Amino acid sequence: MNEIIELDKKLLLYLNGFHNSFWDRVMYSCTDTFIWLPLYLFLIFLIFKKYKVNGWYILAGAALTILLADQVTGSLMKPFFARLRPSREPSLQGLVHLVNHYTGGLYGFASSHAANTFGTALFIWLWLKPFYRYSFLIFFWAVFMTYTRIYLGVHYPGDILAGSMIGILSGWLGFQFSAWLINRAKKKLTSAA
């Protein structure tokens, strides 16, 4: 286990080392969830365009995806594992490049950003892939968004990997929940007719 932790630290320092003032500004801005609001609104528009009133059931599944991803990583894993973020790890002080003195919360395993973005990416892709050939591009957004966390020195690659896996599972469960809601609504409509 110690070898894996050391490898995680080395990989962090390597990936965190690609910095300059331009990318500092870009990564610091892009790590913020709210900067992506236009993207989220566009995705909601696409969902309602293709699924009409069933879009509400899909939004319920999206909410479940984010709730699961966020709570498993933030409320369960971070306090349980209590692994300091690289930005707060005493042995890495002066080695990790930080931007604007941003250090994040105390603990970082697993990454909630990674869980939320990969959960959202999988969930959206599963719903939009029948209609949009390039819907897989949402995964490039997820990779970029999670790399910002390494660039800023607030997550190890292992934090990102674990968070991504939690997110993918959450996205799949959210998709199944939405599909169940839609099927249930169809059955009620059929039986009422």
N, C-alpha and C positions, 0 to 999 in steps of 0.2 A: 504493500500500500504506500509506503514511503517513497518508493521509486516512482509510482504514478503521480504522487503529489509533487515531487521534484520536477518531473517531466512537465506537469501542468504549469509550474512556475516558470520553467525555461521557455515554454511555448508562449506564455503570457508576455514575458519580457521581449521575445522576438517580435510578436505581433503588435505589441504596444510601442515598439521602437520606431514605427513608420509615422513620424509626426513632423508637422511644420505649422506655422501660424495659420495658413489657409485652412488646412484640414482640421486644425483645432477648432476653428469657428464652425466649420461644417458639421463635424461630429458632435460638438456640444449642442448645436441647434437640433440636429436630426435625432438625437437620443430622446428628445422630449416627445411624449405621446401626442400632445395636442397639435404639434406642427403637422401631423398626418391627418388632421380632421377632414380636409378636402378629399383625401383618398378614401376615408371611411364613408363619407357622404356619397361619393361616386359609386362605391361598392353597394351601398344600400339602394341607390338608384337602380343599379343593374339588377339587383335581386328583385325589386318590386316590378321592374320592367318585364322580367321574364316570368315571375311567379305570382304577380298580381296580389290578391288578398292573402294568399299563402305566405307572402313575404313576412307577415307578422309572426307566423310560426317559425320561420327561419330566423328572424331576429331573436325569438325566445331561445332558440338553440345557440345562437351567437352569444347571448348573455350567459347561458349555462357554460359554454366553452370558456369564457373569460373568468367567470366565477370559479370554476374548477381549477383552471391553470393558476390563477392568482392565489387562491386559498391554499392549495397544496404546496406551492413553492413558498409563499410569504408567511402563512400562518402555521404550517406544519414543518416543512423542511428547514427553513432558515433557523428557527429557534432550536430545533432538534439537533442539527449538525453543528450549529454555532461556529461555522468557519468564517474567520475574518475575511473581509474583502481585501484584495491586493492593496488597495489604497489605504487600508488601515493595518496592514500586516507590518509589525515592527522590523522584521528582517528584510523587507523590501523598500523601506523608506529611502528615498533618494534614487532608487533604481526604476521605479514606476513613474512614467510620465503622466502627470495630472493636468487637467485643464481647468482654469479658473478656480483652483482649490476645491473642485468638486470631488467629494469622496463617497457619496451615497450613504446608505444606512450602514450599520455595524457589520451585519452578516450578509454573505452573498450566495451561499449554496442552498438552493439552486436559483438560477436567474429568473425572476418574474417577468422581466422584459422578454426573454427568450420564450418562456412558456406562453405568454400572451400573444406574441407575434406569430410564432409557429402554429399555435392553436388556431388563431384567426386565419392564417394563410391556408392551412389544410381545410378548415371549415368552408371558407369561401371557394377554394378550388373545387371541392367536392360538389358544391351547388352550381358553380358556373361553368365547369368543364364541358357539359353537354352543349353549351351554346357558344362559348368563346374559346377558340383554339389556343389563344395566347394567355389563357387564365393562369397557366403555370408560372407566369412571370411574377406572380404574387410571392413566390418563394424567394426571388431575388431581393425583394423588399425585406423579407424576414431575415435573410442572411445579412444584409447591410445593416439593418436595425440592430441586430445582435452584435455585429462587429463593433458598432459604436461603443458598446459597453466595455469591450476589451481595449479599444483605442483609448478610452477615458480612464482606464486602469481600475475600474470598479468591479470587474468580473474576471475570473480565470476562464480559460477555454472549457474546462470541466464543468463549471457553473452553467455555461451556455449550452453545452451538450446535454446535461441533465435536464435543464429547463426546457430545451427543445423537445426532448422525448416526452416530458410531462405535457407540454403543449400539444404535441401530435395526438397523444391519447385523449386529451380533453377535446380537441377539435373533432375527433372521430365520434366521441360520445355525444357531443353537441349536435353533430350531423344526424346521428341515429335518433336523438330526441326530437329534432325538428321533423324528420321523416315520419316518426311515430305520430306526432301531433297532426301532421297533414293527412295521414292515412285515417286517423281517428275522425277527423273532421269530414273526410269524404264518406266514411261509413255512416256517420250521423246524417249527412245530407241525403244519402241514398235511402236510408231507412225512413226518413221523414217523407220522402217522395213516394 
